[in-house]
């Protein structure tokens, strides 16, 4: 029950469920004196069952005339104020159930999320992909560069990690003869929390044997436009800040180096290290002299270019050192045949022509481990390399951050708005820290 208006011998009330809202008309004579007296003691938030007859009021509102009312569950705490809903942002995230009761817009976002995930699965299965499940607990966290969550497996007396990506296991399935596979599930990265990042997030990775980067760009373009039309009914997605994202195909494809030249000047790659550093500083990039040319260049892309890519843009031909699991471009081994799909100033999806040379793959793993100061025995997944040595077909692969995809298609401004239960600081600890901060002031 979401509203209650007593008028002498009659009461108007509102009930709401997953299908919508309905007005009740309760009259003392129709319900009986004792039941009417009991109903007057009900509270907003009580769960009730009502039997009666539908009719339309003089104002044209469909109403249920109650013959019998049953209390199904008693609400011991009041709901948020009915007209303004749950406006405290932190409370919305901590008590999502109240947010869903009081904010129809929030409920709509999560209904859309469910529909989007359903359509992703349907789209891929209609194209012959099979859905698989791979381990979330891994001895070596691979497939991405990220800080993992650590745990310990008592039965095996071994340290383990929550996975940061599904890539290496899915590629083993390509070796095993599964030509079109995907996994839609959770990844975990022990890193920061902000409006675009949550340490536990939903992602999908897709691999197709005998495809490549271009095939993956075509696949994701078709997927997004198909899902947008089915779930949103349009390819023009309006966001609260007034931005309209136009998903109409074809999407722009821009080489990384060309975007750098557009921002930093056509002569950027001809400048000396000191000249690059000075120009980057003048542009406002957070660089240091200790950075090499590649790192300075990527800071310009990461901090000054990415946020400007509002309409769908495939950034292609990235520097090879950034993507150790992708094939190098045949015409220029300093870059790899990959894309980063940028929409609304953030990365939505990476995609590759997958590296399938086990000798080159081992070399890149070693280089990456040494650059990160890791022990080779702990950092290199020998089981994956063994699988590759049995013959991995050429393939295209891509990943999509499902939470960011939902943000894009619903216009949500924060990842917490599309997660039913986002990670939050433990409330007792948060209050203790607030008190300590007040004392120090």
C-alpha positions in Angstrom: 0.0 0.0 0.0 1.5 3.3 -1.1 -1.2 5.8 -0.2 -4.1 6.1 2.3 -6.8 8.7 2.3 -9.6 8.4 4.9 -12.9 10.1 4.3 -15.4 9.2 7.1 -17.1 5.9 6.2 -15.0 5.5 3.1 -11.2 5.2 2.4 -9.3 5.6 -0.9 -5.9 3.9 -1.0 -3.3 3.0 -3.6 -1.7 -0.3 -4.1 1.4 -1.0 -6.2 3.1 -4.1 -7.5 5.4 -4.9 -10.4 2.6 -4.4 -12.9 1.7 -0.8 -11.8 -0.5 1.1 -9.5 -4.3 0.7 -8.7 -6.6 2.8 -6.6 -8.8 1.1 -3.9 -12.2 2.2 -2.7 -13.0 0.8 0.7 -16.5 1.5 2.2 -17.5 0.6 5.8 -20.8 -0.9 4.7 -19.2 -3.1 2.0 -16.3 -4.3 4.1 -18.0 -4.7 7.5 -17.5 -2.7 10.6 -14.8 -4.8 12.2 -12.7 -5.2 9.1 -13.1 -1.6 8.3 -11.9 -0.6 11.7 -8.9 -2.9 11.4 -8.1 -1.6 7.9 -7.9 2.0 9.3 -5.0 0.8 11.4 -3.0 -0.4 8.4 0.1 1.6 7.4 1.8 2.8 4.2 4.1 0.0 3.2 1.9 -2.9 4.4 1.6 -5.7 2.0 -2.1 -6.5 1.4 -4.3 -8.7 -0.7 -7.6 -7.3 -1.9 -10.7 -9.0 -3.4 -13.3 -6.8 -5.1 -15.0 -5.4 -8.2 -13.4 -3.0 -10.7 -15.2 0.2 -11.7 -14.3 3.6 -13.2 -14.7 6.7 -11.1 -16.2 10.0 -12.4 -12.7 11.2 -13.1 -12.1 8.2 -15.3 -9.7 6.4 -12.9 -9.9 2.6 -12.8 -10.6 1.6 -9.2 -11.1 -1.6 -7.2 -14.1 -1.6 -4.8 -12.9 -3.8 -1.9 -15.0 -6.7 -0.6 -12.2 -8.3 1.4 -8.8 -7.1 2.6 -6.1 -9.4 3.9 -2.9 -8.3 5.7 -0.1 -10.3 4.0 2.9 -8.7 5.7 3.3 -5.8 8.2 5.7 -2.9 7.5 7.5 -1.9 10.8 9.4 1.0 9.2 8.0 3.9 7.2 8.6 4.2 3.4 10.2 7.3 1.9 8.0 10.3 1.5 5.6 9.5 -1.3 5.9 12.5 -3.5 9.7 12.9 -3.6 10.8 9.3 -3.3 14.2 8.4 -2.0 16.4 11.4 -2.7 19.4 10.7 -0.5 21.9 9.2 -3.0 23.8 7.0 -0.6 20.6 5.7 0.9 19.4 4.8 -2.6 22.5 2.6 -3.1 22.6 1.1 0.5 18.8 0.4 0.6 18.1 -0.4 -3.1 14.8 -2.1 -2.1 13.5 1.3 -1.0 14.8 3.0 -4.1 12.9 0.4 -6.2 9.7 0.9 -4.3 9.7 4.7 -4.4 11.5 5.6 -7.7 9.9 4.4 -10.9 12.8 5.7 -13.0 15.2 3.5 -11.0 13.0 0.5 -11.4 12.9 1.1 -15.2 16.7 1.2 -15.4 17.0 -2.3 -13.9 14.2 -3.7 -16.0 16.1 -2.4 -19.0 19.3 -3.9 -17.7 17.6 -7.3 -17.6 16.2 -6.8 -21.1 19.6 -5.8 -22.5 21.4 -8.8 -21.0 18.6 -11.1 -22.4 19.0 -9.5 -25.9 22.8 -9.8 -25.8 22.5 -13.6 -25.2 19.8 -14.0 -27.8 21.8 -12.0 -30.4 24.9 -14.2 -30.0 23.0 -17.5 -29.8 21.1 -16.6 -33.0 24.5 -16.2 -34.7 25.7 -19.7 -33.5 27.7 -18.7 -30.5 27.6 -21.0 -27.4 27.7 -19.7 -23.8 30.2 -21.3 -21.5 31.4 -20.9 -17.9 35.0 -20.7 -16.8 36.7 -20.6 -13.4 36.4 -17.5 -11.2 39.1 -18.8 -8.9 42.4 -18.9 -10.8 46.0 -19.8 -9.9 47.3 -17.1 -12.2 45.1 -14.1 -12.9 45.5 -13.4 -16.7 43.9 -11.8 -19.7 44.3 -8.3 -18.5 46.6 -6.0 -16.5 44.9 -5.3 -13.2 45.3 -5.8 -9.4 43.5 -9.0 -8.4 41.7 -10.0 -5.2 43.7 -12.7 -3.4 42.4 -15.6 -1.4 43.5 -19.0 -0.2 42.3 -22.5 -1.2 42.5 -24.6 1.9 41.8 -28.0 0.1 44.7 -27.4 -2.3 46.9 -25.5 0.2 47.4 -22.9 -2.5 47.0 -19.2 -2.9 44.3 -18.3 -5.5 43.0 -15.2 -7.2 39.6 -13.9 -8.2 39.7 -13.6 -12.0 40.3 -10.3 -13.7 39.2 -11.5 -17.1 38.0 -14.7 -18.9 40.2 -14.4 -21.9 42.8 -17.2 -21.5 40.3 -19.9 -20.6 38.0 -19.0 -23.6 41.0 -19.2 -25.9 41.7 -22.7 -24.7 38.2 -23.6 -25.9 39.2 -22.3 -29.4 42.1 -24.7 -29.3 39.6 -27.4 -28.3 37.5 -26.8 -31.4 34.7 -24.5 -30.1 34.7 -21.9 -32.9 32.2 -19.4 -31.4 32.1 -18.9 -27.7 31.2 -16.3 -25.1 31.0 -15.9 -21.4 28.8 -13.3 -19.6 29.7 -13.1 -16.0 31.5 -11.4 -13.2 35.1 -10.1 -13.1 36.9 -8.8 -10.0 39.6 -6.1 -9.8 41.0 -4.8 -6.6 41.1 -1.2 -7.7 39.4 2.1 -7.2 35.7 3.0 -7.1 34.4 5.9 -9.1 31.4 6.7 -11.3 32.7 4.4 -14.0 34.4 1.6 -12.0 33.2 -0.9 -9.5 35.6 -3.7 -8.2 33.0 -6.4 -9.0 31.6 -5.9 -12.5 29.8 -7.7 -15.2 31.5 -8.3 -18.6 31.2 -10.4 -21.7 34.0 -11.8 -23.7 33.4 -13.2 -27.2 35.7 -15.2 -29.4 35.2 -16.3 -33.0 37.7 -18.6 -34.8 38.7 -17.5 -38.3 37.6 -13.9 -37.7 39.7 -10.8 -36.9 39.5 -7.2 -35.6 37.4 -6.0 -38.5 35.0 -8.9 -38.0 34.7 -7.9 -34.3 34.0 -4.3 -35.2 31.2 -5.4 -37.5 29.8 -7.8 -34.8 29.6 -5.2 -32.0 28.1 -2.5 -34.3 25.4 -4.9 -35.3 24.9 -6.0 -31.7 24.5 -2.6 -30.2 22.2 -1.3 -32.9 20.0 -4.4 -32.7 19.7 -4.2 -28.9 19.2 -0.5 -28.9 16.2 -0.8 -31.3 14.7 -3.7 -29.4 15.1 -2.3 -25.8 15.0 1.5 -26.4 13.1 1.7 -29.7 15.6 4.2 -31.2 19.3 4.6 -32.1 19.4 8.1 -30.7 20.0 7.8 -27.0 19.4 10.9 -24.9 21.4 11.5 -21.8 20.4 13.8 -18.9 23.2 16.4 -19.7 21.6 16.9 -23.1 24.0 14.8 -25.1 22.4 12.6 -27.8 24.4 9.5 -28.7 23.7 8.5 -32.3 24.3 4.7 -32.8 23.5 4.8 -36.5 25.9 2.8 -38.5 28.6 3.0 -39.8 30.7 4.1 -36.8 33.9 6.1 -37.1 37.1 4.2 -37.3 40.2 6.3 -36.4 43.8 5.1 -36.0 45.4 6.0 -32.6 48.2 7.9 -34.3 45.8 10.1 -36.3 43.9 11.1 -33.1 47.3 12.0 -31.5 48.2 14.2 -34.4 44.8 15.9 -34.4 45.3 16.8 -30.8 49.1 17.4 -30.5 50.0 18.4 -34.0 50.9 16.7 -37.3 54.6 16.7 -36.4 54.2 15.0 -32.9 56.0 11.8 -33.9 58.9 13.8 -35.3 59.6 15.7 -32.0 62.4 14.8 -29.6 61.6 13.4 -26.1 62.1 16.8 -24.5 59.9 18.6 -27.0 57.1 16.0 -26.5 57.4 16.5 -22.7 57.2 20.3 -23.0 54.3 20.2 -25.4 52.4 17.7 -23.3 52.8 19.8 -20.2 51.6 22.9 -22.1 48.5 20.9 -23.2 47.8 20.0 -19.5 48.7 16.3 -19.7 49.9 14.8 -16.3 53.3 13.7 -17.5 56.8 13.5 -16.0 60.3 13.7 -17.6 60.9 10.1 -16.4 58.2 8.8 -18.8 59.3 7.5 -22.2 57.9 8.8 -25.5 55.2 6.1 -25.6 54.0 6.8 -22.1 53.8 10.6 -22.7 51.9 9.9 -25.9 49.5 7.7 -24.2 48.9 10.2 -21.4 47.7 12.6 -24.1 45.3 10.0 -25.5 44.1 8.8 -22.1 43.6 12.2 -20.4 42.9 14.6 -23.3 41.5 12.7 -26.2 39.4 9.8 -24.9 36.9 12.0 -23.0 36.2 14.0 -26.3 35.1 10.9 -28.2 31.3 11.2 -27.6 29.9 9.5 -30.7 30.8 5.9 -31.3 34.5 5.7 -32.4 36.7 2.7 -33.0 40.2 3.7 -32.1 42.4 1.3 -34.1 46.1 0.4 -34.5 47.2 0.9 -30.9 50.8 0.7 -29.7 51.9 -2.9 -29.4 53.1 -2.5 -25.8 49.5 -1.7 -24.6 48.0 -5.0 -25.8 50.2 -8.0 -25.3 47.5 -10.5 -26.5 46.9 -9.1 -29.9 48.5 -9.6 -33.3 50.8 -7.0 -34.7 49.8 -5.2 -37.9 51.6 -6.7 -40.9 52.6 -3.3 -42.3 53.8 -1.9 -39.0 55.0 -4.1 -36.1 55.0 -1.2 -33.6 51.2 -1.3 -33.6 48.6 -4.1 -33.1 45.4 -5.0 -35.0 43.0 -3.9 -32.3 40.2 -1.5 -31.5 39.0 0.4 -28.5 35.4 1.4 -28.8 34.8 4.8 -27.3 31.3 6.2 -26.7 30.4 9.1 -24.5 34.0 9.7 -23.5 34.7 6.2 -22.1 35.8 2.8 -23.3 32.9 0.4 -23.9 34.7 -2.4 -25.6 38.2 -3.6 -26.7 38.5 -6.0 -29.6 41.5 -7.8 -31.2 42.9 -9.9 -34.0 44.0 -12.5 -31.5 47.7 -13.5 -31.2 48.0 -17.2 -31.9 51.8 -17.6 -32.1 52.8 -19.4 -28.9 56.5 -18.3 -29.3 55.6 -14.6 -29.7 53.0 -14.9 -26.9 55.7 -16.3 -24.5 58.0 -13.4 -25.4 55.3 -10.8 -24.7 54.4 -12.5 -21.4 58.0 -12.3 -20.3 58.4 -8.7 -21.4 55.2 -7.7 -19.5 56.2 -9.6 -16.4 59.6 -8.0 -16.3 58.2 -4.5 -16.9 55.9 -5.0 -14.0 58.7 -6.5 -11.8 56.9 -9.9 -11.4 58.5 -13.3 -10.9 58.3 -15.2 -14.2 57.2 -18.5 -12.6 54.3 -16.7 -10.9 53.3 -14.4 -13.8 53.4 -16.7 -16.8 50.5 -19.1 -17.4 52.3 -22.1 -18.7 49.0 -24.1 -19.1 47.7 -21.5 -21.5 51.0 -21.5 -23.5 50.8 -25.3 -23.7 47.3 -25.1 -25.1 48.5 -22.6 -27.7 51.3 -24.9 -28.7 48.7 -27.5 -29.7 47.5 -25.0 -32.3 45.2 -22.0 -31.7 43.2 -21.0 -34.8 43.4 -17.4 -35.9 40.5 -15.6 -34.3 38.8 -12.3 -33.4 37.9 -11.5 -29.9 36.1 -8.7 -28.0 35.0 -7.7 -24.5 32.2 -5.5 -23.4 31.7 -3.9 -20.0 28.0 -4.7 -19.5 27.6 -2.1 -16.8 28.9 0.6 -19.1 26.7 -0.7 -21.9 23.7 -0.3 -19.6 24.8 3.2 -18.6 25.0 4.1 -22.3 21.6 2.7 -23.3 19.7 4.1 -20.2 21.5 7.5 -19.9 22.7 6.7 -16.3 25.5 9.0 -15.1 27.1 6.6 -12.6 27.9 2.9 -12.7 26.2 2.7 -9.2 22.9 3.6 -10.9 23.0 0.4 -13.0 24.2 -1.9 -10.2 21.5 -3.2 -7.9 23.9 -3.5 -5.0 27.1 -1.5 -5.7 30.1 -1.9 -3.5 29.9 0.6 -0.6 32.1 1.3 2.4 31.0 -0.7 5.4 28.5 1.6 7.2 30.0 1.1 10.7 33.5 1.9 9.5 32.2 4.9 7.5 30.5 6.4 10.6 33.6 5.7 12.7 35.8 7.5 10.1 33.4 10.5 10.0 33.6 10.8 13.8 37.4 10.6 13.8 37.5 13.3 11.1 35.2 15.6 13.1 37.5 15.2 16.2 40.6 16.0 14.2 38.9 19.2 13.0 
